[in-house]
Amino acid sequence: MTAGPGEDAAGLARRCAADLLRRVEDRLRTLLAAERETWAAVHEGAVVPVDALAEMIGSGGKRIRPAFCVTGYLAAGGDPADPGIVSAGAALEMLHVSALVHDDVLDDSDIRRGLPTVHAHHTALHATSGWQGESRRYGEGVAILVGDLALVYSGELMAEAPATVVPEWNRLRSEVMIGQYMDVHAAAEFSVDLRSSRLIARIKSGRYTIHRPLVVGASAAGRADLAPVFEEYGEAVGEAFQLRDDLLDAFGDSADTGKPTGLDFTQHKMTLLLGWAMQRDEHIHTLVTEPGHSYDEVRGRLLDTGVPADIEKHIAGLVERGCKAIADAPVAPVWREELAAMARKVAYRNA
Amino acid sequence: MTAGPGEDAAGLARRCAADLLRRVEDRLRTLLAAERETWAAVHEGAVVPVDALAEMIGSGGKRIRPAFCVTGYLAAGGDPADPGIVSAGAALEMLHVSALVHDDVLDDSDIRRGLPTVHAHHTALHATSGWQGESRRYGEGVAILVGDLALVYSGELMAEAPATVVPEWNRLRSEVMIGQYMDVHAAAEFSVDLRSSRLIARIKSGRYTIHRPLVVGASAAGRADLAPVFEEYGEAVGEAFQLRDDLLDAFGDSADTGKPTGLDFTQHKMTLLLGWAMQRDEHIHTLVTEPGHSYDEVRGRLLDTGVPADIEKHIAGLVERGCKAIADAPVAPVWREELAAMARKVAYRNA
């Protein structure tokens, strides 16, 4: 790509990234369309899991992981015409779809991106159809298989990327599963263990969402040497991302986020927000775990601890740390600026 | 490898295959040991999902898929010293472990290979520990993540195999997920639809267990041209394998199989055995779906239809068809004999 008339380097950089992200969308859609066609020829019922994924992909989502992946790639000097990076970005999004479908079962969430979750939909279908067996087991079983299928497709997509991505892709995938296990386990125990909470936040957000997608992109461009810089940036910005998530869950608007507010309370998620607040005010533990307390009561008590305000300051510090990490990175200045802008965007989003 | 003193071609062939299968075991164990070490250094709780997989791998299993994979490879003239085929065999077994862990949730099975299933173990652990939330959701959630981790490791292993395996590996994986969905759906509907039952049996057993592992092996050796022969063999022997499975579930000894007898009845699995029997005797539908009927009653009624005896004859025919399919295959005669022996072994096993 070359700069259009009146377009500066930043404009061109953004156009390159936006173009790759459009191709990521196309790749996701063409894969699912091809699979649908294959399976429709086999049996009319076989398309159901494929359609469930197409609906998830079509219902929105922020595409943060593909965005960091293509940005890492372009910052590392990768060729924007190479289809491998498109597949890598699509693989990351498909992996995320798998994680969401399974996560919704783990959390028993009914709504995702404004639509019924996969297990909620199939549980209801079973119940209204009068089929054999337990509706919950059927609905959750279908969601397990739909998430498995997405995990398989993500591997299929990443196999189209340059083989240099394999080590980071392996780390990313096993790490997110183990991080999810630790999260579920911490929610069950629900005792304040800030070391464990920070580790989970680091694994589930910093690494999974920012650091490793950037390194996958850089590795696809043959620049694994950028891993330490992207790690430092990603861990800081990822923590800011996660803290914003905690705040949005507690105080956000469900019309923006597409999911109910207060899910972390219902599910006893030992978030950093809750962990820090409970250190200052033990009574919050009771408010969260014992029935009969409204979200407003929990929210009011959280605000009284002063933790939300402190978290806002902490987020600002993390964004600054992230920007500093890439200030001298061996990449073109335009990509340093772009990464700084992305740090602010994920830290100050409203959904 | 060269023949030992007094060893004939068949002896040497079997020794090569056995050696590769031993190395498959080693690869499975070294991967999990390395992952355990990595995660133990991060957090003492992070090793739980890895240990769950190590326990599954260590508790036995027939290793049918790795056996067909290395046989397909050696029959295709692959180099027994190449580590890629070892990783491919290990990947197939790890995928199977993933499928078993998730399958046990889908079927709500408590016992597998004589041990508590992953979800049963973690459900009980939650209940006895007095943790927050619902024990069933916790136990099944952990099993979802443990199965996901195995699926990730299987991809990691297959990435070590020659890239020529990718197309067949992709087909195998997406097909097994969609086959599982169709199976779960058919069990919920529980209406006799022999077209759908045969399709499910073909996908879940013939292709997943025999045909595609053989083709993965042949592709690793650069002999994708063997795919049609292995397909014909695999579809026949796979159907025999599945029919034996149906018979073992209904009439086998749980001390041999390591799982309770009659699971297909409890779960309303629309097996070919049940489908055929219900065509001859509609009352069996009631015996299976309505409470208050013992397995012995179902078993007696099944035997009265004559279907089990007919299935035995059908199995014999399928084994013959499988052997015929490879009788003129462009592989060394010793491998034709070995594949014929394997057909008899899977069709006449007792576990």
Interface residues (C-beta under 8 A of the other chain):
Chain A: E35 W39 V42 H43 G45 A46 V48 P49 V50 S98 H102 V105 L106 D108 H126 S129 W131 Q132 G133 R137 Y138 E140 G141 V142 I144 L145 V146 G147 D148 L149 L151 V152 Y153 G155 E156 A159 V166 N170 R173 S174 M177 I178 Q180 Y181 M182 V184 H185 A187 A188 E189 F190 S196 L199 Q267 H268 T289
Chain B: E35 W39 V42 H43 G45 A46 V48 P49 V50 S98 H102 V105 L106 D108 H126 S129 W131 Q132 G133 R137 Y138 E140 G141 V142 I144 L145 V146 G147 D148 L149 L151 V152 Y153 G155 E156 A159 V166 N170 R173 S174 M177 I178 Q180 Y181 M182 V184 H185 A187 A188 E189 F190 S196 L199 Q267 H268 T289
